[in-house]
Amino acid sequence: MPAILDKAVPWGRSFDEYARMFALSEADLASRILDCAAGPSSFNAEMHRSGRRVVSCDPTYALSAADIRQRIGETYHTMVAAAESTRERFVWRDIESPQHLGQIRMAAMEQFLADYPSGLHEGRYRIAALPSLPFRDAEFDLALCSHFLFTYSDLFPLEFHIESIREMCRVAREARIFPLLPNFANEHSAHLAPAMDRLASAGYRCEVLCVPYEFQKGGNEMLRVSRLQH
């Protein structure tokens, strides 16, 4: 099995979750959107069905739909079990239980898998990884990153986060990152404050904003970053 597949943990989010995680307005949804480290979310598929366009990028897109489906099957029960063992760290409201979480995630991933072959052919899914993206300066209006930056603070150092955010702001006029908590934690990533300080010193506007979504307790904030000069 390819090494990239061994490391990937596919766990897809839906359009509704994206809209709330990133506080997406109708104007946002009509803009040019790049979804970074998108994995098997159904955001692209659902946007495409509504006549809107998103470009999603992820190194996992080097794999076939069959390989991604296999990886989902290998990790699905582990992810549900992890939510069960740490259930006190989550808000069980819209998502009622670890089993319900699994159902929601699987429904999103099934939509992704159905859309993936045609989306790959159409260029809506691109093989790329932060902190180096194969897009032109200001090619997009909005770059999103869900459950990657800050989520994996134990795997990626501060410099990786800063370089990735700068790259998102190179290819888009604004970057939005959610959540600001590491996996299974309920406090801000240790990288957040120094990353914001460094970016502000380099001429970026950084804001932490509340959003209408909370699953991890305390995880109802996104980071919005833009360049002060375009």
Order of alpha helices (4+ residues) and beta strands (2+ residues): alpha-alpha-alpha-beta-alpha-beta-alpha-alpha-beta-beta-alpha-beta-alpha-beta-beta
